[in-house]
Every structure is written in C-alpha cells, then in structure tokens.
Amino acid sequence: MITLYDLVFSEDRRPSPFCWRTKLALKHKGLDWRDEPTGFTEKQKIAFANSITVPVIHDGTKVIKDSWAIAEHLEAAYPGKSLFPNDATHAYARFVNGWADTAVNGAVFPFILGDLAERVRPQDRAYFDESRGKRLGTTDFTAFQAKAREKGIASFRTALEPARRVLRGQAFLSGETPAYPDYILFGSLMWPHTISPLELLEKDDVLYAWRERMFDLFDGMARKAKGP
C-alpha cells in the first residue's frame, strides 16, 4: 500500500496545499493509502526520501517527493482514470501548478499566517516562529496577518480572475469533470479552509460554487476535513 507523509497541525488539522493535491490525485485514481502524519520537527520521517518537505509517498519500492512529481508518477504507474486526459491538459496543469505555487499560495500565506501560528503543534511552534520569523523579519504574526488582510483581500480576489473566466463556461477547470488542474487550485483553497475562519471567496463568485463542487467529490472527503 502507498504511504503518504502529510503535514500535521494541532488537533489533526491537515492544511498543506501540496499534500491536498496528492490526496485528491490518489482519490481520483481510486487508490488507497496509509497516512503518516508528519510535523515540522519530524523531518527524520522523510529523510529516506532526501526531502525536508512533504508530500512524500512510498509506493512499493519507489519513493517520490514533490506533489507534481507524485502526480506524474501516479499517472504513469496507474493508467486508469487520467489526471491529465491529454497532452493539452498536462501542459495546462503545469501552468496552473506554477500559477498556484507563486501567485495564489504567495497571496494566501500572509492572510492566514497568524492562524497557522496559533494552530501549529506545540512541539513545532519554536521551529515555526524561527523559520517564518527569519523569512518575514518579524514574529508578530497576528499583526502581520491583520495588515495583510486589510490591504490585500480584494486584490487577491481579483487575481483569481483567470480561473473565474474558465469556470463561467464549464463546471471545472478541466471541463465537465475534474482533473489535476482542479486539484492544484483547490489544494490552495484548502489551506485557509483547514486553518482559518477567514472566508476568501464571496458566495456569488463562480469560484465559490466550483469550490462547493470540489468539496462534494469523493464522498465529501475535503468537506469532512478538520477545520478551524
């Protein structure tokens, strides 16, 4: 059975957008897996993969790190229901992957930083404070978050317009059924959903309706996830 190393926060919250991409890809392929919760200070668990970040999967004799590499492995190893139904979808997914990694995740992070800090496991808090504080130049994450929300939420919603334009004409980013491009962007939105009471989408937004459809996939797996 596949083992997935998944980032864990307090009370078994699982916020990692990258791990959500992998979990949705596994479900899409109809695969079962064993979950291995992995905290920030448990990097020894994934040392065998020469990685310091999750997701990592152990699939038989194969070890794969990075959500994109995992998706490509699953597509090659399990040729059932495709994550990339054609070459165009694969190229499109690569674009969405890069856009989500930079523009979307980069924008979301400041909005939820304080909530992440509050919900990190106690044994991981010092690591979180040091690593994020060094990157940002402050450990007053609550103030940093408040300032980001005051200035940036409207701009963030505007930045999602490329996805919104696609979804005005079809049910999913990938067409009438979801595929890996949907799982990428949805993973980014699961990050705040599992950690923060902040609602980033307005109810009349086509992205909100799309997110609701994504929540319903796989017997509501994402909807059932532990939230704030």
N, C-alpha and C positions, 0 to 999 in steps of 0.2 A: 504493500500500500504506500501511496505517496505521503510523505511527511512535509507539512508546511510550517515554517518558522514565521510566526506572526507577532508583530509588536503589540505588547500588552500594557495597558494603563491600569489605574486602580479600579476595583470592582469589575474586573474583566472587561473593561472597555477596549475596543479594537479600532483605533482611529486611522491607522496608516492608509493613505490613499493608494499606495503602491501594493500593499497587501490585499486591499479590496479588489484591485484589478485582477490579481491572481485568483482570489476566491471565486469571483464571478466567472473567470475563464474556466476554472475547474468545474463549476456547476454547469456552464454552457456545454462542456464536453461530456457531462454525465459521469464525472469521476468522483470517487470517494477519496477522502484524505484524512490523515491523522494530524491534529492540530498540536503544535508545540509553542505555547505562549513564551515570548522572549522579551525581556525588559531591556532597557537601555544599558544596564550594567551587567548583562548576561551575554556579552559578546563571545564568551568561550563556547557557547552553544553552537555558534555558526563559524567558529574558527576552521572547522574541517572544510568549509567552502571557500576559504581565503576571502571572507567577507566580513565587514563590520556593520553592515546594514541588512535589513530584511525588506522584501521577502527572499527566502531561500527555500528551495524544495529539494528533497531527497527522493528520487524516483528510481527504485531498484538500485542499480549500480551508478546511476547518473546523479550528479549534483549540479544544480543550476541556480545562479543568483541573478538578481535584477528582474523586475516584472516583465520588461519587454522580452528578454531572453527566455524567460519562463513561458510566455505566451507562444513564442516561436517553437520552443521545444514541444509544448502540448500539441500544437498544430501538426508538427511532423510525426510525433510519436503516436497520436491518437486521431486517425484520419476520419473520424465520424463527423459530427456536426462542426462545420468550419467556423473558426474565429475570424477568418479572412476569406470570405466566399470567392474572391477573385483577386487578381493582381492589383486592380484599382483599389479595392478595399484595403489591401495590405499597405499600399502607398498612402492612402488616406489615413489609416490608423497610425502610421509613422508620423504623419503631420500632426494629428490630434495628440499623440503622445508628447511630442516636443512642445506643442502649444500649452498643454495642461501642465507639464513639468515647469515651465517658465512663467507664462502669463497668468495661468489660473492658480496654481499652488502658491506661486510667489505673492499673489494678491491676497489669497485667503489667510496665509500664515499670520500676518500682523493682526487680523481681526479676531483670532482665537488664541493668541499666544498666552494671555493671562489665564484663560480657561484650561489650556493644556498644562500650564504650570500647576494649577490647583488640582488637577486630576491625574498627574503623573504618580506612579507608585512612590511611597515614602522612601524606599531604598534607592530610588533613581533620582530623587529631587536634586541632590547636590550635583550630580552629573548634568542634569538638565539645566540648572542655573548656571553652571560654569560654561558649558558649551554654547548655550544660546546667549548668555550674557557677553561672552567673548565676541560672538558674531555681531551683536547689536550695540555693544558699548553701554549696556545698562542691564540691571537685573530687576528693575521696577517694571515688571511685565504687565501689571494691571494698568499703569499709566500709559505705557506704550500701546497697549490694546485700545484703550479709550480714545487716544489721539488718532489712531489709525481708523477706527470706526467713524469718528466724527468727520474725517476728511475723505474717506475712500470708498464707502459702500456704494454710493451712486455711480462712481467711476467703474467699480468692479462690475456692476450690473450692465453697464454699457459695454464693457469689454467682452461680455458673453454674447454679443450680438451675432458673431459668425455662426454659433451653434443655433441661436434663435432663428436665424433665417432658414437654416436647413429644416428645422422642426416645424416651421409654419406649413411645410408642404408634405411632411411624412411623419410617421409615428415615432421613428427612432433615427438617430444619426446615420445608421447603416441602412435605412429603408423601412420596410414594413415589419421587420423583425430585428431584434438587437444583435450586435456583434461586438467585436473588440473595441471599436471606436467609442461605443456607448459605455462600455465598462471602464474605459480610461477616464472619461469626464465624470461619470457617476462616482468613481472612486474619490475624485477630488471633492465632491459634494458630501460624501460620507464622512470625510474628515471633520468638518464642523458639526455635522449631524450627530456624531457619536460623542462629542466633547462639549458642545456649547449650546445654550438656549437661543443663541442668535439665529434669526431666520434671514438668510441671504437672498431668498427669492420671494417675489411678490406673487400672490395667489392667482392673479390674472396673467401671469407670464407663461408662455408656452413651455418654457423650461421647467416650471413648477409642475405642469401636467405631465411632461416627459418623466420628471423625477418620480412622480407618483406611479407611473407605469413601470419604472425600473424597480421601485420598492416592491411591486407585486410579483416580480419574477421569482422563479424557483421557490414557490410556496411562501413568498414573503420573507426570504432569508434576510435581506437587508433591513426590512421594516422591523424585524424582531431583534435586531442588534441592540445591545445595551447602549442607552443614550444618557444625556446629562441629567 
